[in-house]
Amino acid sequence: MNATDSERRLLTLWARVLGVPEDRIRRTDNFFEIGGKSMDAARLVVALEHRLALHEVACNAVLSSMAALLDERSKP
């Protein structure tokens, strides 16, 4: 399955926050399993302009799940 626009944008943020190349991150990756720590999650929340709470990042740590939650939030 191809990545959605939200997944691609989120992947870019993950790469920046984690300091890893974008091509090392897959849509099925877990933020914490690829090196994310609690402070990285907090930085991600800020980068997302608080569209997700810290506990939501922890509960939706797979890139595709996190992107789907963001998409759900943006629906009218």
Backbone torsions as a table, in degrees:
resi	resn	phi	psi	omega
1	MET	NA	141.0	179.4
2	ASN	-79.4	150.1	178.2
3	ALA	-70.1	144.7	176.4
4	THR	-80.9	169.2	176.0
5	ASP	-59.1	-42.3	179.8
6	SER	-63.5	-40.0	178.0
7	GLU	-63.3	-40.8	179.7
8	ARG	-66.1	-41.8	178.0
9	ARG	-65.7	-42.7	179.8
10	LEU	-65.8	-39.1	177.2
11	LEU	-57.6	-42.1	178.5
12	THR	-62.1	-42.0	177.8
13	LEU	-65.9	-44.0	178.4
14	TRP	-57.1	-47.7	-178.1
15	ALA	-59.3	-42.9	-179.9
16	ARG	-65.7	-46.5	-177.9
17	VAL	-66.5	-40.2	-176.5
18	LEU	-87.8	-13.9	-179.3
19	GLY	69.1	36.9	178.1
20	VAL	-122.9	154.9	177.9
21	PRO	-65.4	144.1	-179.8
22	GLU	-57.8	-34.6	-177.0
23	ASP	-72.0	-3.8	176.8
24	ARG	-92.8	-4.7	-176.3
25	ILE	-111.1	132.4	178.6
26	ARG	-113.4	159.8	-179.2
27	ARG	-65.9	-17.5	179.4
28	THR	-97.0	2.2	-179.0
29	ASP	-75.2	149.1	176.2
30	ASN	-99.0	129.0	-176.6
31	PHE	-51.6	-43.1	-175.8
32	PHE	-80.0	-30.3	179.9
33	GLU	-74.7	-19.6	178.1
34	ILE	-100.0	15.0	171.8
35	GLY	119.2	-5.6	-179.0
36	GLY	-68.0	138.2	176.2
37	LYS	-115.2	176.2	-177.4
38	SER	-60.5	-39.6	178.3
39	MET	-66.3	-34.3	175.9
40	ASP	-65.1	-40.3	178.1
41	ALA	-62.8	-40.4	177.2
42	ALA	-63.7	-40.6	177.2
43	ARG	-64.5	-36.2	177.9
44	LEU	-65.5	-42.8	177.9
45	VAL	-57.1	-43.4	178.4
46	VAL	-65.3	-44.3	179.4
47	ALA	-61.7	-30.5	178.1
48	LEU	-85.4	8.0	179.8
49	GLU	55.4	38.9	175.5
50	HIS	61.2	26.7	175.0
51	ARG	-72.7	-16.7	172.4
52	LEU	-127.5	147.4	173.4
53	ALA	-86.1	161.4	-178.6
54	LEU	-57.3	-42.6	-179.8
55	HIS	-66.5	-26.9	177.7
56	GLU	-73.0	-33.3	174.8
57	VAL	-63.4	-44.1	-179.8
58	ALA	-65.3	-38.9	-177.1
59	CYS	-81.3	-17.0	-179.0
60	ASN	-128.0	52.7	-170.2
61	ALA	-75.5	-14.3	177.0
62	VAL	-79.9	133.4	-174.1
63	LEU	-51.3	-48.4	-177.7
64	SER	-64.5	-35.8	178.5
65	SER	-69.3	-42.1	179.2
66	MET	-63.8	-42.0	178.8
67	ALA	-64.6	-40.3	178.9
68	ALA	-63.5	-39.8	177.5
69	LEU	-63.5	-43.5	177.4
70	LEU	-62.4	-40.6	177.4
71	ASP	-62.6	-42.4	179.0
72	GLU	-60.5	-40.8	-178.8
73	ARG	-67.2	-28.0	-175.6
74	SER	-87.4	-4.8	178.0
75	LYS	-71.0	142.6	179.3
76	PRO	-68.2	NA	NA
